[in-house]
Amino acid sequence: MARWIILFSITTGTFMANVDATAVVVALPTMAREFGVEIDSLQWVLSAYLLAITAVLPFFGKLSDAIGRKRILSVGLLIFVIASLSVALAPALAAMILFRVLQGIGAGMFMATITPMALASFPVAQRGRILGIIGSTVAAGTLLGPALGGVLTGAFGWRGIFLINVPVGLIGAIGTLVLLPKDSNKWNRAPQLDILGMTLFIAFSSTLLLGLGFAPRLGWSSEVVIALLAAAMVACALFILRELTTASPLINLRFFRRRVYGWGMLAAFLSYILMLFPAFLFPLYLHDVLGWSIGLTGLMMTCQASAMLLVSPVSGWWSDRAGSQRPALVALAVMVLTFLAASFLEADSSPWLVAALLVLLGVSVGLFSSPNISAVMGDLGQDHAGVANGTIATLRNLGRSIGVALTVLLYQLFAGSPATAEIPADRFLAGFQGVLLVGASLAAIAFLAVLFMYRAGSATPEPRCRPLVD
């Protein structure tokens, strides 16, 4: 029983960290009115947080092996709680974004330690089960974020989204401090940390997101946008060169040469980008076009998360018996068709139709994630499961960051103006429908990537390790 209490304690923070990645989307109209800004300016409230997690997660994963995981986890929880309180009390948007970066650093610290700490607390025979629980916690937090954000905003205002982290985080911290064994006082040999690689990765992701974020306002011909995107290309090239030549890479790019691993990671990365399209747009559609309250909007968004949680075990059972190819392809086909169908929503569409589309999006995510990640993990085998798991976590947060920036950028391209609170329905729908059509195209590319994973003439790869639900 004690080990399950430990698992609950250390995954509490992970759940809240992923809730915070998407919970604010429902509150964007309220925050825009309070701060006197347009909604597209608030993309940095999401992007800054996800980018901070992405940047520090690999670094603190390696550092925790050297100085102790409990130390990193405890400090991360403390930073997360303090930063959450600071975000809730932020008097201006600039201060809020700054505290969101700090919150992301804290979240990245404990997210980097949770998986190895959980596995160390359980027998090897239960490893697959524990990985599945952690992965489900991550996905549930991401998809339930808009729903919980809507309920909390409707009841307490948008600041309640972050204030709730304080008692929940303290509960997790108390459980961690009391139940987890102490770290060894004798530190291990200093790890081989790819500081240069991490710096280049941060430079690449930061300049890319800043370039995409400023493009809607300044235009593609702006010197600032051109300089940022050029810097992103240079940083990306230098990062690839560094990772291919160093003995201890931040991300082992050589593994991407493997057919299953490489194409599977591409499909997963696209799915993480697509996860933010409906999470960002549907709350605005329900609130500003259909005229729903923020509370009801949050409850409607639970359809997607509930469907995903119900379908995930079925997809694992299906892939165990039929292999990973069929459920992954069916999932992406459903995703393509659902994005296409959602692009036809109008100002008078039935709430039942909206609910059905959200359910289908949840079904597609639930069907795809477990089989695809199972195949990717299995392609490397148990010896490199940690490498694959770390890369997946990095791509997940980078993909979600790009998903936010890409949604805002595409929306303006199709709507002809930035997203604002109380925007005319016809203008909003032009941007809404255009983004969803692009989403259908990206889902189709992911479908093709899975086809390349299992191209003719090769046997369907079966996982050599237990499935990991993401």
C-alpha positions in Angstrom: 0.0 0.0 0.0 2.9 2.4 0.8 4.3 2.3 -2.7 0.9 3.2 -4.2 0.6 6.2 -1.8 4.1 7.2 -3.0 2.9 6.9 -6.6 -0.1 9.1 -5.9 2.0 11.7 -4.1 4.6 12.1 -6.9 2.0 12.0 -9.8 -0.2 14.7 -8.1 2.2 17.4 -9.3 2.4 15.9 -12.8 -1.4 15.9 -13.1 -1.6 19.6 -12.0 1.3 20.6 -14.2 -0.4 19.2 -17.3 -3.7 20.7 -16.3 -2.1 24.1 -16.2 -0.8 23.6 -19.7 -4.3 23.8 -21.1 -6.7 25.0 -18.3 -6.2 28.7 -19.2 -7.6 28.4 -22.7 -11.1 28.6 -21.4 -10.3 31.7 -19.4 -8.7 33.6 -22.3 -11.7 35.9 -23.0 -11.9 36.8 -19.3 -8.1 37.4 -19.1 -8.2 39.5 -22.3 -10.8 41.8 -20.9 -9.1 42.2 -17.6 -5.6 42.9 -19.0 -7.0 44.9 -21.9 -5.2 42.8 -24.6 -6.3 40.7 -27.6 -6.5 36.9 -27.1 -3.7 36.1 -29.4 -1.3 38.1 -27.1 -2.2 35.6 -24.4 -0.7 32.7 -26.4 2.5 33.4 -24.4 0.7 32.4 -21.2 0.6 28.9 -22.6 3.7 28.9 -24.8 6.1 30.3 -22.2 5.1 27.6 -19.7 5.4 24.7 -22.1 8.7 26.0 -23.5 10.2 26.2 -20.0 9.3 22.6 -19.3 10.7 21.5 -22.6 14.0 23.3 -22.0 14.8 22.1 -18.5 13.3 18.6 -18.5 16.3 16.7 -20.1 18.8 18.7 -18.0 17.2 18.0 -14.6 16.6 14.4 -15.6 20.4 13.9 -15.8 21.2 16.2 -12.9 18.9 14.2 -10.6 20.9 11.0 -11.3 23.9 12.8 -9.8 22.6 14.8 -6.8 19.4 12.8 -5.9 15.9 12.7 -7.4 14.1 13.5 -4.1 16.1 16.8 -3.9 15.2 17.8 -7.5 11.5 16.7 -7.0 11.1 18.6 -3.7 12.7 21.8 -5.0 10.6 21.6 -8.2 7.4 21.2 -6.2 8.3 24.2 -4.0 9.1 26.4 -7.1 5.8 25.3 -8.8 3.7 26.2 -5.7 5.3 29.6 -5.2 5.1 30.4 -8.9 1.5 29.3 -9.1 0.6 31.7 -6.3 2.6 34.4 -8.0 0.7 33.9 -11.3 -2.6 34.1 -9.5 -1.6 37.4 -8.0 0.1 38.8 -11.1 -1.0 42.5 -11.7 -0.1 42.6 -15.4 0.3 40.3 -18.3 4.1 40.7 -18.5 4.5 39.7 -14.9 2.1 36.7 -15.4 4.2 35.4 -18.3 7.4 35.7 -16.3 5.9 33.7 -13.4 4.6 31.2 -15.9 8.2 30.6 -17.0 9.2 30.0 -13.4 6.2 27.7 -12.9 7.3 25.7 -16.0 10.9 25.3 -14.6 9.4 23.9 -11.4 7.1 21.6 -13.3 10.0 20.4 -15.5 12.1 19.6 -12.4 9.6 17.2 -10.9 8.4 15.8 -14.2 12.0 14.8 -14.9 12.2 12.7 -11.8 8.8 11.1 -11.5 9.2 8.1 -13.9 12.5 6.8 -12.5 11.3 7.3 -8.9 8.0 5.5 -9.5 9.8 2.6 -11.2 12.3 2.3 -8.3 9.4 1.9 -5.9 7.8 -1.0 -7.7 8.9 -4.5 -8.8 10.1 -4.9 -12.4 7.1 -7.1 -13.2 4.8 -4.0 -12.7 6.9 -1.6 -14.8 4.5 -1.5 -17.7 1.5 -0.9 -15.5 3.2 2.0 -13.7 4.4 3.6 -17.0 0.8 3.3 -18.2 -0.5 5.0 -15.1 2.0 7.9 -15.4 1.2 8.3 -19.2 -2.5 8.3 -18.5 -2.0 10.9 -15.8 -0.2 13.1 -18.4 -2.8 12.8 -21.0 -5.7 13.1 -18.6 -4.3 16.4 -17.2 -3.8 17.8 -20.7 -7.3 17.0 -21.9 -9.1 17.7 -18.6 -7.4 21.1 -18.4 -10.0 23.1 -20.3 -12.8 21.5 -18.4 -11.3 22.1 -15.0 -10.3 25.6 -16.1 -13.9 26.4 -17.1 -15.3 25.2 -13.8 -12.7 27.0 -11.7 -13.0 30.2 -13.7 -16.8 30.1 -13.6 -16.8 29.7 -9.8 -13.8 31.8 -8.7 -12.4 33.7 -11.7 -9.4 32.8 -13.8 -7.0 33.2 -10.8 -8.6 30.2 -9.2 -7.0 28.0 -11.8 -3.6 28.7 -10.3 -4.6 29.1 -6.6 -5.8 25.5 -6.6 -2.2 24.4 -7.2 -1.2 25.7 -3.8 -3.0 23.2 -1.6 -2.7 20.4 -4.1 1.0 21.0 -4.5 1.5 21.1 -0.8 -0.2 17.8 -0.4 2.1 16.3 -2.9 5.1 17.9 -1.3 4.2 16.5 2.2 3.7 13.1 0.8 7.0 13.3 -1.0 9.0 14.5 2.0 7.4 11.9 4.4 7.2 8.8 2.3 10.1 8.9 -0.2 13.4 7.6 1.1 16.2 10.1 1.5 18.8 10.6 -1.2 22.2 9.3 -0.6 24.4 11.9 1.1 27.3 10.7 -1.1 26.7 12.3 -4.5 27.4 10.2 -7.6 30.0 11.1 -10.2 29.1 14.3 -12.0 26.9 13.4 -15.0 27.8 14.1 -18.6 25.5 17.1 -19.2 25.2 18.3 -22.7 25.1 22.0 -21.7 25.9 23.2 -25.2 23.2 21.0 -26.7 20.6 22.3 -24.2 21.6 25.9 -24.9 21.2 25.4 -28.6 17.9 23.6 -28.2 16.5 26.5 -26.0 17.8 29.0 -28.6 16.1 27.1 -31.4 12.7 26.6 -29.7 12.6 30.1 -28.3 13.4 31.9 -31.5 11.1 29.7 -33.5 8.1 30.3 -31.2 8.9 34.0 -30.9 9.1 34.3 -34.7 5.8 32.4 -35.2 4.2 34.5 -32.4 5.2 37.9 -33.7 4.4 37.1 -37.4 0.6 37.7 -37.1 1.2 41.2 -35.8 4.4 42.3 -37.5 4.0 40.4 -40.8 6.3 37.9 -42.4 8.3 40.6 -44.1 9.2 42.2 -40.7 12.9 42.4 -40.0 12.2 41.1 -36.4 10.3 38.0 -37.7 12.9 37.3 -40.4 15.8 37.6 -37.9 14.1 35.3 -35.4 13.2 32.6 -37.9 16.7 32.8 -39.4 18.2 32.5 -35.9 16.0 29.4 -35.3 17.3 27.8 -38.5 20.9 28.4 -37.5 20.3 27.2 -34.0 18.6 24.1 -35.3 21.4 23.3 -37.6 24.0 23.7 -34.9 21.9 21.6 -32.5 21.8 18.7 -35.0 25.5 19.0 -35.6 26.2 19.0 -31.9 23.9 16.0 -31.1 25.5 13.9 -33.9 29.0 14.5 -32.7 28.8 14.5 -28.9 29.2 11.3 -26.8 26.4 12.3 -24.5 23.6 13.9 -26.6 20.6 15.7 -25.1 18.5 13.9 -27.7 20.0 10.9 -29.5 19.2 11.8 -33.1 20.8 8.6 -34.4 17.8 6.6 -33.3 15.6 8.6 -35.7 17.3 6.6 -38.5 15.4 3.6 -37.4 12.2 3.2 -39.5 9.7 2.5 -36.7 11.2 4.9 -34.2 11.7 7.8 -36.6 8.3 7.7 -38.4 6.6 6.8 -35.1 8.1 9.9 -33.4 7.1 12.1 -36.3 3.5 10.8 -36.0 3.5 11.4 -32.2 4.9 14.9 -32.6 2.2 15.8 -35.0 -0.4 14.4 -32.7 0.9 16.6 -29.8 0.6 19.7 -32.1 -2.9 18.7 -33.1 -3.9 18.2 -29.4 -3.8 22.0 -28.9 -5.9 22.9 -31.9 -9.3 21.9 -30.4 -8.1 22.7 -26.9 -7.5 26.4 -27.9 -10.3 26.9 -30.4 -13.3 25.0 -29.1 -13.7 26.9 -25.8 -13.7 30.2 -27.8 -16.2 28.8 -30.2 -18.5 27.6 -27.4 -18.2 30.9 -25.4 -18.1 33.6 -28.1 -20.1 32.0 -31.0 -22.6 29.8 -29.2 -22.9 32.1 -26.2 -22.2 29.5 -23.5 -21.1 30.4 -20.1 -17.5 29.6 -19.1 -18.7 27.0 -16.7 -20.8 25.2 -19.3 -17.9 25.5 -21.8 -15.6 23.7 -19.4 -18.1 20.9 -18.8 -18.5 20.4 -22.6 -14.8 20.1 -23.0 -14.8 17.1 -20.6 -16.3 15.1 -23.5 -12.9 14.8 -25.2 -11.0 13.8 -22.1 -13.7 11.3 -21.0 -13.7 9.6 -24.4 -9.9 9.4 -24.4 -9.8 7.8 -20.9 -12.4 5.2 -21.8 -10.8 4.2 -25.1 -7.2 4.1 -24.0 -7.5 0.7 -22.3 -9.3 -0.7 -25.4 -6.5 0.5 -27.7 -3.9 -1.2 -25.5 -5.9 -4.5 -25.6 -6.4 -4.2 -29.4 -2.7 -3.5 -30.0 -1.7 -6.4 -27.8 -3.7 -8.8 -30.0 -3.6 -7.3 -33.5 -0.4 -5.3 -33.4 0.0 -1.5 -33.3 -0.6 -0.8 -37.0 -4.4 -1.2 -37.2 -5.5 0.9 -34.1 -3.0 3.6 -35.0 -4.3 3.9 -38.6 -7.9 3.7 -37.5 -7.3 6.4 -34.9 -5.7 8.8 -37.4 -8.4 8.2 -40.0 -11.0 9.1 -37.4 -8.9 12.2 -36.5 -8.8 13.3 -40.2 -12.5 12.9 -40.7 -13.4 14.6 -37.4 -11.3 17.6 -38.1 -12.9 17.8 -41.5 -16.4 17.5 -40.1 -15.6 20.1 -37.4 -14.6 22.6 -40.0 -18.3 22.8 -41.1 -19.6 23.9 -37.7 -21.6 27.1 -37.9 -23.0 29.7 -35.5 -26.2 27.7 -35.1 -24.8 24.2 -34.9 -26.3 21.7 -32.5 -24.6 21.3 -29.1 -25.0 17.5 -29.6 -23.0 17.7 -32.8 -20.2 19.6 -31.0 -20.3 17.1 -28.2 -20.1 14.2 -30.7 -17.1 15.8 -32.5 -15.3 16.3 -29.2 -15.9 12.7 -28.3 -14.5 11.5 -31.6 -11.4 13.6 -31.1 -11.0 12.0 -27.7 -11.5 8.6 -29.2 -8.8 9.2 -31.9 -6.3 10.4 -29.3 -7.0 7.4 -27.1 -6.8 4.9 -29.9 -3.6 6.3 -31.3 -1.3 7.1 -28.4 -0.8 3.8 -26.7 -0.2 1.6 -29.8 2.1 4.2 -31.4 4.2 4.7 -28.3 4.2 1.0 -27.6 5.7 0.4 -31.1 8.3 3.2 -30.7 9.4 2.0 -27.2 9.5 -1.6 -28.5 11.7 -0.7 -31.4 14.5 0.4 -29.1 13.8 -2.3 -26.4 14.0 -2.0 -22.6 17.7 -1.1 -22.6 16.9 2.3 -24.2 13.4 2.8 -22.8 14.6 5.7 -20.7 16.0 7.4 -23.8 12.8 7.0 -25.7 10.7 8.1 -22.8 12.7 11.3 -22.4 12.6 12.1 -26.1 8.8 11.6 -26.1 8.4 14.0 -23.1 10.5 16.6 -24.9 8.7 16.3 -28.2 5.3 16.3 -26.3 6.0 19.7 -24.7 7.7 21.2 -27.8 4.7 20.0 -29.9 2.2 21.5 -27.6 4.1 24.8 -27.6 4.2 24.9 -31.4 0.5 23.9 -31.4 -0.4 27.0 -29.6 1.7 29.3 -31.7 0.5 27.6 -34.9 -3.1 27.9 -34.0 -2.9 31.6 -33.4 -0.9 32.1 -36.6 -3.2 30.1 -38.8 -6.3 31.7 -37.2 -5.2 35.2 -38.2 -4.2 34.0 -41.7 -7.7 32.7 -42.3 -9.7 35.2 -40.2 -7.8 38.3 -41.4 -7.5 39.7 -37.9 -6.3 38.6 -34.4 -8.5 36.7 -32.1 -10.4 39.0 -29.7 -13.1 38.6 -27.2 -16.6 39.0 -28.6 -15.4 38.8 -32.2 -18.1 38.7 -34.8 -19.2 35.1 -35.4 -18.6 35.1 -39.2 -15.0 36.3 -38.8 -14.3 33.9 -36.0 -15.7 31.0 -38.0 -13.5 31.8 -40.9 -10.4 31.4 -38.8 -11.8 28.5 -36.9 -12.7 26.5 -40.0 -9.4 27.2 -41.7 -7.3 26.0 -38.7 -9.3 22.8 -38.5 -8.8 22.1 -42.2 -5.0 22.5 -41.7 -5.4 20.2 -38.7 -7.0 17.6 -41.0 -4.0 17.9 -43.3 -1.5 17.4 -40.5 -3.4 14.4 -39.3 -3.3 13.0 -42.8 0.5 13.4 -42.8 0.7 11.5 -39.5 -1.4 8.8 -41.1 1.2 8.5 -43.9 4.0 8.4 -41.4 2.4 5.4 -39.7 2.0 3.8 -43.1 5.8 4.2 -43.7 6.4 2.6 -40.3 4.7 -0.5 -41.6 5.5 -0.2 -45.3 5.0 -3.3 -47.5 7.6 -6.0 -47.2 8.2 -5.6 -43.5 6.6 -7.4 -40.7 4.5 -5.5 -38.2 6.8 -4.7 -35.4 5.7 -5.9 -32.0 6.7 -4.1 -28.9 9.5 -5.6 -26.9 8.4 -3.8 -23.8 5.1 -3.2 -22.2 2.9 -0.5 -23.7 3.3 3.1 -22.5 0.0 5.1 -22.6 0.6 8.7 -23.3 
